[in-house]
């Protein structure tokens, strides 16, 4: 017999089969085929040079040597399980570093962070604001909020909600000298643009109205600046619903029209694939998903309800 230890996969197959006394149930438990279990058991028996199982009347039985071996290694597997649970329990405490765009941190996370702190006082949240999230998490980041299509290599991503672009402006603009009652009235107002003029062009195409000042108006590099300009009555912005919600709820911004534009991108809470089950990461992600789900704009069929 070789001096090296048997392959771990073969040992896992043996432990599950011996405990269940069934290759079929062991295969279901380990999410493999019955043929794969049989192959692992045979490779283990060949490695040890010992017959571990016997078949009798279509039943699977342990040989005397197999029974002895199972009693010895089952405690080892139990110890591994307990050690993993303890590790994950420790992972539920301590500090967690969350990376995201400044606009999302300012408009969404910071106003709600106290709710997470109350729910999980054992976890200290450290916010790292970055202009553009990277496609791979740096070593000092546990969780990030990405904005995109949801496809990043080696990253576990969960969509927070569908994102909408909604027209917003200061309530002062509604009561000004220029009317803002119909979409065509936008031709009398300044359009505020986030990064480029493409979104407003898509919005006007969707509502089927021509004549807006699509090639004019200031362009801002951050969503927060666009909404601040709208709050101060400098024009009408096409804002992301999740970022605009606090200002709409407070009355600083209003939606002059019900028509909305479904964004091609959405916000996602992401982490490394290998760290999905770490307690503090799981707790933060679940809180984000639940909170955004409860706050999802009542928007359907392209309109604000």
Phi, psi and omega in degrees: 000138180294153181281337183288157179289153176295157177301141183297320180299323178292321178294320178297318179297320179293314182299315180294318180293320180291322180290320182272341188051044180197125175291326181295311180292326176296320179296319178295320181294321185264004177059044175228178179275161177297325178298323179294321177297313180301320179295318180294319179296316180297319179295326178290317179296321177294321180296318182276336184073028184223139175280123185261331183234156173226150175251132181216119181053046179065012177256150178261124181235150174279141170288172179300316178293321179295320178298315179296318181294319179298316180298329179284317188273342182297325177293328179293317179293322176297321179294321177297319178297315180296320180296320179294317179298320178295320179297315180293327177295319177294327180291347179279354182240170175096202184264149176227130180260125184242126181253141180193171176291145180306322182296320179290321179297315184288312187279329186246302191291309186303315179296339184252357188298329180297329178295320177291319180298323178292321181286325183227073181294344181278354182246123177265121181268128176246120185263129177242106182271126179229146182296316180225121178294145179278164179279354175222142184284135175285163186298333184271006182244130178267316183225149176222159172250112180256151175241117182174210184266351177094011181242102176227135184295136176061023182239133173271120184234134176235126182291129180285313176185170174290136182257137180239149172257124185234141177287132180222153176201172176288143176299337178296330181291327180293330183259014182278190183287329181265127182293151177219064184254330180234160182302323182296342178291344179298340178295342179265003184233158177281132175266132179261133188243140178257106178074311180209179181265005186294321185295316179296323179296319178295320181296313180296323178295321181294318182278351176072034181238137177250163174107359178287158180280064189290334183260015179229170180100149183291150176246130182248149182272348179230141181299326180299320180293323178300315182289326176297319177297321179293319180301323181274013173075024183273356179158191179251130182250155171253101191254155174285131187302318183294327180278329183277342187307312181301320181286330176290316180298325182277348181092359179291332177233151175229161177257105183290336181226152183276342184291131180236163180241123178287124180287146177287341180248166177215167174274138179231142170265126188231156173204176178291145179303325184282352186241015183301322187267004177292131190310307185291326178290316178298319181295317181292317180297317179297320178295317178300312183296317181292317182294313181292328177296318179292333184261000183309129180303141176281075183236129177208153178056032176076016180222151175278130180269000000 
